[in-house]
Amino acid sequence: MASEEPKAKKQKLSKEEKKESPTKKTPAELSPNSLFGMGNPLLDISAVVDKDFLDKYTLKPNDQILAEDKHKALFEEIVKKFKVEYHAGGATQNSIKLAQWMIQEPHNVGTFFGCIGKDKFGEILKQKAEDAHIDAHYYEQDEEPTGTCAACITGDNRSLVANLAAANCYKKDKHLDLEENWKLVEKAKVYYIAGFFLTVSLESILKVAKHASENNKLFCLNLSAPFICQFFKDNLMQVMPYVDVLFGNETEAAAFAKEQDFDTTDIKEIAKKAQALPKVNTKRPRIVVLTQGKDETTMALHDKVQTFPVLKIDPKDIVDTNGAGDAFVGGFLSGLVQEKPLNQCVKAAHYAANVIIRRAGCTFPEKPDFNI
C-alpha cells in the first residue's frame, strides 16, 4: 500500500532530519492556490427542530435534498419558529475552508469558485471566505439571490434542504473560462468538487477534471447524496473516469452500488468495485474512501481494502453533525495537498470531523491541535 513505505521511512528520521528532509513538504513550502474547489456557495440556516416540523415538510431525519415548491415556506418558518444560526456553507466551500484551517500557513492555499447573488447574504459569504483565508472568486449575478440551505437538526441527525438559487447559475463561459480564473485552476495540484455541483455545471466539472487528468494532478469527487447517485447518474458517470479520489458515506455508497448494479450491500465490496471502475489516467490508481458515521472508515486502493477506526466521542459532546462529512474531506485534502501518506490523510480527516461535530455549523476553533 502506498502509505506503508513512507511510514516506515518516517520512523527512522529524527525530528531535526524531518524538518530538513527535502522530500517532506512542510506547510510553509505550500504555495497559494495549490488546492482548488468549485461548488455551490450557500448560507446555512441552522436550527434544532422537532419531528412535527420534519413531518410537515416530509423530511427524513438524515438526508440532503434540493428544495421543491412545497419547501418554500420552510425557510421562513424555520426562522420564525426556532432559534437559528447563520453559517457560511456549501459542501465544497466548507471542505476547502477546513483544509485551509488544518494547514494554517500560508493563507490562500485553497481557491474556491461558485456563484452568488449581489445581496446581503452574498456579502456575508465573501466576508466569511476572507476570514477563513481562502481565495474565493465568486461569479456574481443579480438574477437570483444567494443560495441558502436549511439544516434541520434533530438529535444527532441533520436534514438538509438546499435552495440553490444563485448557486445554480454558475456559468463556465462567464467565469471558469476567463483567463485570470483559469490561471488559478492551472496553479492547483489537487482539485475537489462535491457531487452536488453535478446538478449545476457538468461542463465546468469536466473541464477541470480533464485538466487534472492530462497533467497527472489529483481530482477528487464526493458522491454527496443518494439523489445524486440516483437522479444524476449519467452526469456522475461522465466524470467518474477522471476521479482519482472518491468520497462518500454509507447511505450514498449504498445508493451508488444499487444504481451501478454492484449486487452487494457490503461497504468493502462497494469500495472495491468503485475503485475498479474505468479510469482515464492509469498512472494513478483510484482511491475510494467511504465513511460510516461513528463506525470505521473504509479505504480501497489497488485491490486492497483497509479500515480505520474513527476517534471516539461521547454522544453528549456531539453538538451538530452537519458538516462532519465536509470536515472529513477537508482534513483529508489538507494531507493530500501536502503529499502525506494516505493513512495520515485519514487521521487528519478523522481529527477534523471530530472537531466539527462538537460545534454548531461547520465552524472551528482558531487553530487545530493536530500535526500532520
HUPE-V369234 format. One record per residue. N is the residue number from 1. RES is the residue in one small letter. OMEGA is omega in radians with two decimals (* if undefined). Layout:
BEGIN
N_RES_OMEGA ; N_RES_OMEGA
END
This chain:
BEGIN
1_m_-3.03 ; 2_a_-3.05 ; 3_s_-3.03 ; 4_e_-3.03 ; 5_e_3.10 ; 6_p_-3.13 ; 7_k_-3.14 ; 8_a_-3.12 ; 9_k_-3.04 ; 10_k_-3.10 ; 11_q_-3.09 ; 12_k_-3.07 ; 13_l_3.02 ; 14_s_-3.14 ; 15_k_-3.12 ; 16_e_3.13 ; 17_e_-3.13 ; 18_k_-3.12 ; 19_k_-3.00 ; 20_e_-3.09 ; 21_s_-3.08 ; 22_p_-3.12 ; 23_t_-3.12 ; 24_k_3.08 ; 25_k_3.01 ; 26_t_-3.12 ; 27_p_-3.11 ; 28_a_-3.13 ; 29_e_3.12 ; 30_l_3.10 ; 31_s_3.08 ; 32_p_3.09 ; 33_n_3.11 ; 34_s_-3.09 ; 35_l_-3.08 ; 36_f_3.07 ; 37_g_3.11 ; 38_m_-3.09 ; 39_g_-3.07 ; 40_n_3.10 ; 41_p_-3.09 ; 42_l_2.98 ; 43_l_3.14 ; 44_d_3.03 ; 45_i_-2.92 ; 46_s_3.11 ; 47_a_2.98 ; 48_v_-3.08 ; 49_v_3.10 ; 50_d_-3.10 ; 51_k_3.13 ; 52_d_-3.13 ; 53_f_3.10 ; 54_l_-3.11 ; 55_d_-3.11 ; 56_k_-3.11 ; 57_y_-3.12 ; 58_t_3.13 ; 59_l_3.00 ; 60_k_-3.10 ; 61_p_-3.07 ; 62_n_-3.03 ; 63_d_3.01 ; 64_q_3.12 ; 65_i_3.00 ; 66_l_-3.12 ; 67_a_3.02 ; 68_e_-3.14 ; 69_d_-3.10 ; 70_k_-3.13 ; 71_h_-3.04 ; 72_k_-3.10 ; 73_a_-3.11 ; 74_l_-3.06 ; 75_f_3.09 ; 76_e_-3.07 ; 77_e_-3.10 ; 78_i_3.13 ; 79_v_-3.12 ; 80_k_-2.93 ; 81_k_-3.03 ; 82_f_3.09 ; 83_k_-3.06 ; 84_v_3.00 ; 85_e_3.10 ; 86_y_3.09 ; 87_h_3.04 ; 88_a_-3.06 ; 89_g_-2.98 ; 90_g_-2.96 ; 91_a_-3.06 ; 92_t_-3.14 ; 93_q_3.08 ; 94_n_-3.09 ; 95_s_3.12 ; 96_i_3.11 ; 97_k_-3.14 ; 98_l_3.11 ; 99_a_3.13 ; 100_q_3.12 ; 101_w_3.12 ; 102_m_-3.10 ; 103_i_-3.10 ; 104_q_-3.09 ; 105_e_-0.12 ; 106_p_3.04 ; 107_h_3.05 ; 108_n_2.97 ; 109_v_-3.13 ; 110_g_3.03 ; 111_t_3.09 ; 112_f_3.05 ; 113_f_3.05 ; 114_g_-3.06 ; 115_c_3.10 ; 116_i_3.06 ; 117_g_3.08 ; 118_k_-3.04 ; 119_d_-3.07 ; 120_k_-3.14 ; 121_f_3.09 ; 122_g_3.11 ; 123_e_3.11 ; 124_i_-3.13 ; 125_l_3.13 ; 126_k_-3.14 ; 127_q_-3.12 ; 128_k_3.11 ; 129_a_3.12 ; 130_e_3.12 ; 131_d_-3.10 ; 132_a_3.11 ; 133_h_2.99 ; 134_i_-3.09 ; 135_d_-3.08 ; 136_a_3.06 ; 137_h_-3.08 ; 138_y_2.92 ; 139_y_-3.09 ; 140_e_3.12 ; 141_q_-3.08 ; 142_d_3.09 ; 143_e_-3.11 ; 144_e_3.09 ; 145_p_3.10 ; 146_t_-3.09 ; 147_g_3.11 ; 148_t_3.09 ; 149_c_3.08 ; 150_a_3.07 ; 151_a_-3.07 ; 152_c_-3.00 ; 153_i_2.99 ; 154_t_-3.10 ; 155_g_3.10 ; 156_d_3.04 ; 157_n_3.03 ; 158_r_3.10 ; 159_s_-3.05 ; 160_l_3.10 ; 161_v_-3.05 ; 162_a_2.99 ; 163_n_-2.96 ; 164_l_-3.14 ; 165_a_-3.08 ; 166_a_-3.10 ; 167_a_-3.12 ; 168_n_-3.02 ; 169_c_-3.12 ; 170_y_-3.09 ; 171_k_3.13 ; 172_k_-3.06 ; 173_d_-3.11 ; 174_k_-3.04 ; 175_h_-3.05 ; 176_l_-3.07 ; 177_d_-3.12 ; 178_l_-2.99 ; 179_e_-3.08 ; 180_e_3.11 ; 181_n_-3.13 ; 182_w_3.09 ; 183_k_3.10 ; 184_l_3.09 ; 185_v_-3.11 ; 186_e_-3.14 ; 187_k_-3.03 ; 188_a_3.04 ; 189_k_3.05 ; 190_v_-3.08 ; 191_y_3.10 ; 192_y_3.08 ; 193_i_3.08 ; 194_a_-3.14 ; 195_g_3.12 ; 196_f_-3.07 ; 197_f_3.08 ; 198_l_3.13 ; 199_t_-3.00 ; 200_v_-3.03 ; 201_s_3.11 ; 202_l_-3.08 ; 203_e_3.09 ; 204_s_3.14 ; 205_i_-3.10 ; 206_l_3.13 ; 207_k_3.14 ; 208_v_-3.11 ; 209_a_3.13 ; 210_k_3.09 ; 211_h_-3.14 ; 212_a_-3.09 ; 213_s_-3.11 ; 214_e_-3.11 ; 215_n_3.12 ; 216_n_3.05 ; 217_k_-3.05 ; 218_l_3.08 ; 219_f_-3.08 ; 220_c_-3.12 ; 221_l_3.09 ; 222_n_3.07 ; 223_l_2.98 ; 224_s_-3.11 ; 225_a_3.10 ; 226_p_-3.08 ; 227_f_3.08 ; 228_i_-3.14 ; 229_c_-3.07 ; 230_q_-2.95 ; 231_f_3.10 ; 232_f_-3.08 ; 233_k_-3.10 ; 234_d_3.10 ; 235_n_-3.13 ; 236_l_-3.07 ; 237_m_3.01 ; 238_q_-3.11 ; 239_v_-3.01 ; 240_m_-3.13 ; 241_p_-3.14 ; 242_y_-3.02 ; 243_v_3.08 ; 244_d_3.11 ; 245_v_3.13 ; 246_l_3.10 ; 247_f_3.03 ; 248_g_3.02 ; 249_n_-2.99 ; 250_e_-3.12 ; 251_t_3.09 ; 252_e_3.14 ; 253_a_3.14 ; 254_a_3.13 ; 255_a_3.13 ; 256_f_-3.13 ; 257_a_-3.14 ; 258_k_-3.12 ; 259_e_-3.12 ; 260_q_-3.12 ; 261_d_3.11 ; 262_f_3.08 ; 263_d_3.08 ; 264_t_3.03 ; 265_t_-3.14 ; 266_d_-3.01 ; 267_i_3.13 ; 268_k_3.12 ; 269_e_3.11 ; 270_i_3.13 ; 271_a_-3.14 ; 272_k_-3.10 ; 273_k_3.10 ; 274_a_3.13 ; 275_q_-3.04 ; 276_a_3.11 ; 277_l_-3.08 ; 278_p_-3.06 ; 279_k_-3.09 ; 280_v_-3.13 ; 281_n_-3.07 ; 282_t_3.09 ; 283_k_-3.12 ; 284_r_3.03 ; 285_p_-3.14 ; 286_r_3.04 ; 287_i_3.09 ; 288_v_-3.09 ; 289_v_-3.09 ; 290_l_3.13 ; 291_t_-3.14 ; 292_q_-3.14 ; 293_g_-3.10 ; 294_k_3.12 ; 295_d_-3.00 ; 296_e_3.07 ; 297_t_-3.11 ; 298_t_3.10 ; 299_m_3.10 ; 300_a_3.07 ; 301_l_-2.99 ; 302_h_3.11 ; 303_d_-3.08 ; 304_k_3.10 ; 305_v_3.11 ; 306_q_3.04 ; 307_t_-3.09 ; 308_f_3.11 ; 309_p_3.10 ; 310_v_3.10 ; 311_l_-3.13 ; 312_k_3.09 ; 313_i_3.08 ; 314_d_-3.11 ; 315_p_-3.12 ; 316_k_3.09 ; 317_d_-3.14 ; 318_i_-3.11 ; 319_v_-2.99 ; 320_d_-3.13 ; 321_t_3.08 ; 322_n_-3.13 ; 323_g_-3.13 ; 324_a_3.13 ; 325_g_3.10 ; 326_d_-3.13 ; 327_a_3.10 ; 328_f_-3.13 ; 329_v_3.13 ; 330_g_3.10 ; 331_g_3.14 ; 332_f_-3.13 ; 333_l_3.13 ; 334_s_3.07 ; 335_g_-3.13 ; 336_l_-3.06 ; 337_v_3.06 ; 338_q_3.09 ; 339_e_3.12 ; 340_k_3.05 ; 341_p_-3.04 ; 342_l_3.14 ; 343_n_3.07 ; 344_q_3.10 ; 345_c_3.12 ; 346_v_3.11 ; 347_k_3.13 ; 348_a_3.14 ; 349_a_3.14 ; 350_h_3.12 ; 351_y_-3.09 ; 352_a_3.14 ; 353_a_-3.13 ; 354_n_3.11 ; 355_v_-3.02 ; 356_i_-3.06 ; 357_i_3.08 ; 358_r_-3.04 ; 359_r_3.12 ; 360_a_3.12 ; 361_g_3.11 ; 362_c_-3.10 ; 363_t_-3.07 ; 364_f_3.10 ; 365_p_-3.04 ; 366_e_-3.10 ; 367_k_3.07 ; 368_p_3.06 ; 369_d_-3.03 ; 370_f_3.05 ; 371_n_-3.10 ; 372_i_*
END
